[in-house]
Amino acid sequence: MHNQGDAQMLMGKAVVISGASSGIGRAVALEITKQGGIPCLIGRRIEVLKDVLLEVHKSMPDAQCYEVDLTDDKELDNLSKQLQKNFGEIDMLIHCAGVFAMGTVEAEPVERLDWQYQTNVRAPYLLTQYLLPSLRRQQGQIVFVNSTAGLAAKAGLSQYAASKAALKSIADALREEVNQYGIRVLSVYPGRTASPMQEAIHEMENRSYDSARLMQPSDVAEVIVHALCMPRTAEVTDITVRPMAKLHG
Ligand SMILES: NC(=O)c1ccc[n+]([C@@H]2O[C@H](COP(=O)([O-])OP(=O)(O)OC[C@H]3O[C@@H](n4cnc5c(N)ncnc54)[C@H](OP(=O)(O)O)[C@@H]3O)[C@@H](O)[C@H]2O)c1
């Protein structure tokens, strides 16, 4: 998929990836590594992150992992200091971390909305703010992993869809603000992707889970890395990617 000129785009670049302990974020970390980037893996479950790091270290010994709860402002502040100390500059930031809840407006407690707002909206906003000075110096790239739900809300998804629609707005406004510094901003809208989150969604919907029929995290990761490697004369702003096989009922 990537020609040699494209691959140079990632070679030796420091790439911060939130949600790297699982699903799409983990796949992105592995794909970035394949293309010569240096992943900085972020998540709360340090033991799981360490397993991903072990995999990454086989070809990228400079990669690091960081135990961070993205909803804790102090931890984000510490993280940005650690990243600066360990890497100097950051070239790319890929927001993959996210949480999901399902329920009607009538029944779903507002605390669940707060929880999704904290993780899906506030955390990527603040992490971007912390890393923007470096990304500016590097003419870097920022990716927001959104969701098709962020483009069209469905019954039972008011909270999650609202958080993702807000994330789209942040990405769109940010793009307008930072394009002038040579920073590219991409939103990716995946459909159902095989991951622990999607397995939990199947359970909530009383569906049997067949991961092989869904889009794979590596499919999403490939799309992201391909966009990151586009020549600097172009900017991909939005990508919708969905499973080829459709669920029924
Ligand atoms: N799977 C799908 O069908 C699908 C479809 C469309 C969009 N998406 C979006 O794609 C992204 C990745 O989803 P996924 O399916 O890969 O989910 P996943 O397997 O559940 O992974 C979610 C990741 O987010 C991290 N995370 C959650 N809360 C965090 C917090 N407070 N602090 C730090 N890290 C946190 C988790 O790490 P720790 O638990 O280690 O902290 C984990 O690595 C999400 O934004 C999701 O909304 C998924």
PDBQT file of the ligand as one rigid body, heavy atoms in Angstrom, charges set to zero:
ROOT
HETATM    1  N1  LIG A 301     -14.900  -0.739  17.746  1.00  0.00    +0.000 N 
HETATM    2  C1  LIG A 301     -15.789  -0.075  17.011  1.00  0.00    +0.000 C 
HETATM    3  O1  LIG A 301     -16.704  -0.673  16.430  1.00  0.00    +0.000 OA
HETATM    4  C2  LIG A 301     -15.660   1.404  16.838  1.00  0.00    +0.000 A 
HETATM    5  C3  LIG A 301     -16.417   2.003  15.827  1.00  0.00    +0.000 A 
HETATM    6  C4  LIG A 301     -16.324   3.383  15.643  1.00  0.00    +0.000 A 
HETATM    7  C5  LIG A 301     -15.490   4.133  16.438  1.00  0.00    +0.000 A 
HETATM    8  N2  LIG A 301     -14.763   3.520  17.430  1.00  0.00    +0.000 N 
HETATM    9  C6  LIG A 301     -13.887   4.380  18.232  1.00  0.00    +0.000 C 
HETATM   10  O2  LIG A 301     -12.571   3.920  18.070  1.00  0.00    +0.000 OA
HETATM   11  C7  LIG A 301     -11.822   4.197  19.241  1.00  0.00    +0.000 C 
HETATM   12  C8  LIG A 301     -11.154   2.916  19.715  1.00  0.00    +0.000 C 
HETATM   13  O3  LIG A 301     -12.167   1.984  20.022  1.00  0.00    +0.000 OA
HETATM   14  P1  LIG A 301     -11.881   0.427  20.220  1.00  0.00    +0.000 P 
HETATM   15  O4  LIG A 301     -12.991  -0.287  19.585  1.00  0.00    +0.000 OA
HETATM   16  O5  LIG A 301     -10.489   0.136  19.855  1.00  0.00    +0.000 OA
HETATM   17  O6  LIG A 301     -12.132   0.335  21.812  1.00  0.00    +0.000 OA
HETATM   18  P2  LIG A 301     -11.416  -0.510  22.957  1.00  0.00    +0.000 P 
HETATM   19  O7  LIG A 301     -10.871  -1.771  22.431  1.00  0.00    +0.000 OA
HETATM   20  O8  LIG A 301     -12.391  -0.534  24.072  1.00  0.00    +0.000 OA
HETATM   21  O9  LIG A 301     -10.192   0.448  23.370  1.00  0.00    +0.000 OA
HETATM   22  C9  LIG A 301     -10.432   1.676  23.991  1.00  0.00    +0.000 C 
HETATM   23  C10 LIG A 301      -9.115   2.266  24.400  1.00  0.00    +0.000 C 
HETATM   24  O10 LIG A 301      -9.346   3.518  25.062  1.00  0.00    +0.000 OA
HETATM   25  C11 LIG A 301      -8.553   3.566  26.222  1.00  0.00    +0.000 C 
HETATM   26  N3  LIG A 301      -9.183   4.411  27.242  1.00  0.00    +0.000 N 
HETATM   27  C12 LIG A 301     -10.491   4.476  27.579  1.00  0.00    +0.000 A 
HETATM   28  N4  LIG A 301     -10.674   5.332  28.588  1.00  0.00    +0.000 NA
HETATM   29  C13 LIG A 301      -9.447   5.830  28.895  1.00  0.00    +0.000 A 
HETATM   30  C14 LIG A 301      -8.987   6.766  29.869  1.00  0.00    +0.000 A 
HETATM   31  N5  LIG A 301      -9.812   7.361  30.752  1.00  0.00    +0.000 N 
HETATM   32  N6  LIG A 301      -7.671   7.040  29.904  1.00  0.00    +0.000 NA
HETATM   33  C15 LIG A 301      -6.820   6.437  29.054  1.00  0.00    +0.000 A 
HETATM   34  N7  LIG A 301      -7.203   5.548  28.114  1.00  0.00    +0.000 NA
HETATM   35  C16 LIG A 301      -8.501   5.252  28.043  1.00  0.00    +0.000 A 
HETATM   36  C17 LIG A 301      -8.435   2.113  26.691  1.00  0.00    +0.000 C 
HETATM   37  O11 LIG A 301      -7.247   1.930  27.427  1.00  0.00    +0.000 OA
HETATM   38  P3  LIG A 301      -7.203   1.475  28.967  1.00  0.00    +0.000 P 
HETATM   39  O12 LIG A 301      -8.424   0.681  29.253  1.00  0.00    +0.000 OA
HETATM   40  O13 LIG A 301      -5.918   0.713  29.068  1.00  0.00    +0.000 OA
HETATM   41  O14 LIG A 301      -7.143   2.767  29.684  1.00  0.00    +0.000 OA
HETATM   42  C18 LIG A 301      -8.336   1.379  25.353  1.00  0.00    +0.000 C 
HETATM   43  O15 LIG A 301      -6.993   1.324  24.925  1.00  0.00    +0.000 OA
HETATM   44  C19 LIG A 301     -12.803   4.795  20.256  1.00  0.00    +0.000 C 
HETATM   45  O16 LIG A 301     -12.699   6.194  20.229  1.00  0.00    +0.000 OA
HETATM   46  C20 LIG A 301     -14.161   4.362  19.712  1.00  0.00    +0.000 C 
HETATM   47  O17 LIG A 301     -15.165   5.264  20.105  1.00  0.00    +0.000 OA
HETATM   48  C21 LIG A 301     -14.833   2.169  17.645  1.00  0.00    +0.000 A 
ENDROOT
TORSDOF 0
